């Protein structure tokens, strides 16, 4: 039985993570990334506490364009709480943020993407 989720053509999927990098739809990215349904971009964040409205502006822009409604925050090896100020700023832009460890965020992103949800993942690289 094939358990591989069917991903619509042109969508980004996280294939692997670890060793401070990610493989997304066949491309290797060093360091942290933000994965959108249609693209993956570098994200200059090394720990969850460094996530700010400024370095997540692309997510807010995508929400305003109607392509994102949920952001999964991969916090690294362990889940941490999202500051209420960041949560409120993203909520104003129409984005719900859910924090979890990076591995869980990768898996959850793939499942939600396969379901056709409007999701993005801000993923902090892990060793």
Backbone torsions as a table, in degrees:
resi	resn	phi	psi	omega
1	UNK	NA	129.8	178.6
2	UNK	-86.3	118.8	180.0
3	UNK	-102.4	7.1	-179.6
4	UNK	-69.9	126.1	180.0
5	UNK	-67.3	146.0	176.2
6	UNK	-83.4	120.1	-178.1
7	UNK	-105.9	128.8	177.5
8	UNK	-58.1	146.0	-179.8
9	UNK	-56.6	142.1	177.8
10	UNK	82.1	2.4	-179.4
11	UNK	-95.0	147.6	178.7
12	UNK	-82.9	139.8	177.7
13	UNK	-137.4	136.3	179.0
14	UNK	-82.0	115.4	-177.5
15	UNK	-91.9	-34.0	178.3
16	UNK	-161.1	161.9	177.2
17	UNK	-150.2	160.1	179.2
18	UNK	127.3	167.2	-177.9
19	UNK	55.5	36.5	177.7
20	UNK	60.6	34.0	177.9
21	UNK	-154.4	169.2	179.0
22	UNK	-133.6	147.1	168.9
23	UNK	-111.4	116.9	-178.7
24	UNK	-122.8	118.1	179.2
25	UNK	46.2	48.6	174.0
26	UNK	84.2	-2.5	-178.9
27	UNK	-112.7	135.0	179.9
28	UNK	-90.9	129.7	178.4
29	UNK	-119.9	128.6	175.8
30	UNK	-87.5	134.9	177.6
31	UNK	82.6	-170.2	-176.7
32	UNK	-72.3	152.5	-177.3
33	UNK	-143.1	160.9	165.9
34	UNK	-115.3	123.4	-179.4
35	UNK	-103.6	118.3	174.8
36	UNK	-102.1	166.5	178.3
37	UNK	-57.6	-32.1	-173.5
38	UNK	-112.6	-3.6	-178.0
39	UNK	-163.9	162.6	175.0
40	UNK	-127.8	134.7	-178.5
41	UNK	-128.2	150.3	175.5
42	UNK	-65.1	147.6	-179.5
43	UNK	-133.5	113.7	-172.9
44	UNK	-78.7	56.1	-177.9
45	UNK	-127.8	134.1	-179.4
46	UNK	-111.3	-12.7	178.7
47	UNK	-149.0	153.1	-174.0
48	UNK	-58.6	-34.9	-179.6
49	UNK	-64.8	-14.5	179.7
50	UNK	-91.2	-1.1	176.5
51	UNK	-71.4	127.9	-177.9
52	UNK	-134.7	162.4	174.0
53	UNK	-57.1	-33.4	-179.1
54	UNK	-67.1	-47.2	-178.2
55	UNK	-82.8	-1.3	172.5
56	UNK	-111.1	15.7	-178.2
57	UNK	-57.9	-36.2	179.7
58	UNK	-61.7	-32.3	177.9
59	UNK	-69.6	-43.7	177.5
60	UNK	-61.5	-42.5	178.5
61	UNK	-61.4	-41.7	179.4
62	UNK	-65.7	-35.2	177.3
63	UNK	-65.8	-44.3	179.3
64	UNK	-64.0	-28.4	177.4
65	UNK	-81.9	-5.6	177.0
66	UNK	85.8	12.9	-177.9
67	UNK	-98.8	-15.7	-177.3
68	UNK	-132.1	136.9	172.2
69	UNK	-130.2	-13.8	-177.9
70	UNK	-136.2	131.5	175.0
71	UNK	-115.6	122.9	172.9
72	UNK	-92.6	123.9	179.3
73	UNK	-102.3	109.2	174.5
74	UNK	-84.0	105.3	-169.3
75	UNK	-81.1	4.0	-173.7
76	UNK	105.9	-149.6	-176.0
77	UNK	-69.5	-21.0	-179.4
78	UNK	-135.1	145.1	175.9
79	UNK	-69.3	140.4	173.2
80	UNK	-129.0	162.9	179.9
81	UNK	-76.1	146.0	176.1
82	UNK	-87.9	128.9	178.3
83	UNK	-57.1	140.4	-177.5
84	UNK	-60.5	-31.1	178.9
85	UNK	-66.1	-40.4	177.6
86	UNK	-67.9	-43.4	178.5
87	UNK	-58.4	-43.5	-178.7
88	UNK	-66.9	-42.2	179.8
89	UNK	-62.5	-44.7	178.8
90	UNK	-66.5	-38.4	178.8
91	UNK	-60.6	-40.6	177.2
92	UNK	-60.1	-31.5	179.0
93	UNK	-86.0	0.0	178.7
94	UNK	89.3	20.5	-177.3
95	UNK	-115.7	129.5	171.4
96	UNK	-94.8	132.7	-179.8
97	UNK	-111.3	136.1	176.6
98	UNK	-126.5	124.3	-179.3
99	UNK	-96.8	143.7	176.6
100	UNK	-162.8	173.1	176.3
101	UNK	-68.2	160.7	-173.7
102	UNK	-60.0	-41.8	179.8
103	UNK	-60.4	-45.1	178.9
104	UNK	-64.6	-38.5	179.3
105	UNK	-64.5	-39.6	178.0
106	UNK	-62.2	-48.6	-178.6
107	UNK	-64.6	-43.8	-179.0
108	UNK	-65.4	-41.4	177.2
109	UNK	-56.8	-48.1	-178.1
110	UNK	-60.1	-43.0	180.0
111	UNK	-64.6	-47.4	-178.9
112	UNK	-65.9	-36.5	177.1
113	UNK	-63.3	-42.3	179.4
114	UNK	-63.4	-29.3	178.2
115	UNK	-81.3	-4.7	179.6
116	UNK	82.2	18.2	179.9
117	UNK	-74.4	155.9	178.1
118	UNK	-90.0	86.5	-171.1
119	UNK	-129.1	149.7	170.6
120	UNK	-133.8	161.7	178.1
121	UNK	-134.2	124.0	172.3
122	UNK	-97.5	111.2	-168.7
123	UNK	-115.4	119.8	176.2
124	UNK	-86.0	127.7	-177.2
125	UNK	-62.7	143.5	177.4
126	UNK	-123.9	154.2	177.7
127	UNK	-79.8	NA	NA
